[in-house]
């Protein structure tokens, strides 16, 4: 069932570049990343692409296929018809380094801004006790493979470079939620951090992130919405407001 | 010569998988300034592919488990060729290393009483693998990555500079390690993004570069696994041990062709998956070797009962160590009892409900559904052996992970040798990289202390030579294509130095490898230095060729079959050979192999085995030399 597929692939750097046309052999059972590798091996040895595991576990080969953010290793060629032209472009929300490789350092910077897990002071390693049902909520978010497709698709930053400073993005909202829901995390300011430092308020719940997540994490429903709700609970609860005003407790933020 | 980016660190860690990150954490905790260099982005290392779990005798599920039982299982799995001291340290320290991860934020699956849950795995007597579904490696790498971040946050708070003590150099590859008078002076590499060179003056290098799987076409390993640490260690004057032992994981995907070799976790069998041939027969019962006869069920009924009553039944032979299962599958397929795509059937749908499967094996469900259109809750998978792990690695002192030959060179994780003997048990690699990652970091820090603040600098001439070497393929016209040479190497290694070997074929392989080495001196790469995969492969090829030669030469010399080394012309295990380690050393760009006696196992460790079992592995002379009490 081999055939020649028509591909358009972005070639160039952040300043200039365009879509180049290729015709490449396709065999049964292949995925888009196989075709990109065949291009490298036969026609364009310097085509830049990131990849590692080829099994949807490392989140390296993120790109946009016909405009949709996807992992190239998990996009089967059989989902396209033989006469369709397949367009592969780099993730749009991040600066292009070359061809399909983008500068994703934004994400590593945001990761460094979230206060780390705070271990319970009264427990030694080995003495942690948690129930399965209590760890499962956080475990869902720890399935994240950091492909950054959710970051790429999120229109708060996709089309608004200027928002990047104030907005951490869905990947880091689930990190905040994960720590918030961790049964033994010692901090109680994860919610206020999400609002005051991560800009979770800018998210207007269009669920685009959930749609593109290759791990099928319910980013919006299970992380963002609960985090927003709880932020509102405590921030606008009149009793809490009164208590805070009367005792003049210093404002807690997640600042390091 | 051209100006190149230059840094100075106490310790340079090559590789950001589990071992590298754990080493960096330890060296930082010892007050050292550490550079972590990784070919990929942080968090993408091959550790994420580990699925089953980390073996540690915590005794959470079966309280009879302890370090002695784990030690015993590890030695059995390695067919007694393991360095006893490494197996001992590993078994003793693994529980602490796993518990420590919880204090870094890891969330393992739990037992009903809230402890870390542990699962069954091949070769482990009791449920022993701490796990998170079937994505344990991801949990490990993310936890260690987040611990690094947290240490950087501490430094940011205290010193106003998060990278004062730990800096990650991502997408940066090391091409050379430098020494002077037998001691490390630094290393050099290039930024993948720009192709610009970068050099590190350092007294201590921790190799944590993983394995060599990319010497084979059918492999579960990613592009990064080009034996960099193995080759660099040899070129720096270090030695490799056990290179003839490669683990072919019994269950890789066999279809579709593009994913051939991708891992199917052993947890499928640990959780009840059975292997059948095309005639529907559970063939593993035919393949229980004598040394394991007492530990495995002889009937399907008993094997089946073990899943619900492990106290009173023996485990099914699907859970034999990986080398046994891989050979059995290979034999079945060669005998014409394979599946349409050349594998055997692995079926978990008959024992577990769809809900249990999607809960316990979510990424396997996902992987087969998306990549092969197979619903594993309803139908069997097709699987076959895939090159997965190299037991061989840099010869090190067990306690410090230091090379005995190169001062300042350390190795941990898959690139280290000796721990697993001739065959690694599943689950022992995640614990290995935690235990020895920590020890390597500690060893490196102590070594740096012992130098008393003496400065080390790479010699200019060394650096210049290395730069010119690396640039050569870009300026040469009309030479060989690196992709072609790589592909030919993979063919040779797979066909002639694969799962079953014989002298004539290995000799043929060595001739071809030598020709490929000559051709590789004349590589040409198109394009420039900016993120150029063709150039990167050209630089990696030098390492792949050197370690392929090491594998082939050691495989030719060892005239017996043991663990991950099966010789068609020497099918038996030979007690004389159990006393021998094969040591590879580079002589120029050639590999030399010599025999070296295995360290003697102390009596108190030998006494953990009954004499009947030792008889299967040891020579008459060794047995008569044993003291009375262990007889």
Interface residues (C-beta under 8 A of the other chain):
Chain A: X13 X27 X28 X29 X30 X31 X34 X40 X41 X45 X46 X47 X48 X49 X50 X51 X52 X53 X54 X55 X56 X57 X58 X59 X60 X74 X76 X97 X98 X99 X101 X104 X108 X111 X112 X115 X116 X117 X119 X125 X126 X128 X129 X130 X131 X132 X135 X138 X139 X142 X143 X144 X145 X146 X179 X182 X185 X256
Chain B: X40 X41 X42 X43 X44 X46 X48 X49 X95 X96 X99 X100 X102 X103 X104 X105 X107 X108 X109 X110 X112 X113 X114 X115 X117 X132 X133 X135 X138 X139 X142 X146 X147 X149 X150 X152 X153 X156 X157 X162 X193 X222 X223 X224 X255 X256 X257 X258 X259 X262 X263 X363 X366 X367 X370 X371 X372 X481 X483 X487 X525 X526 X527 X528 X530 X531 X532 X533 X534 X535
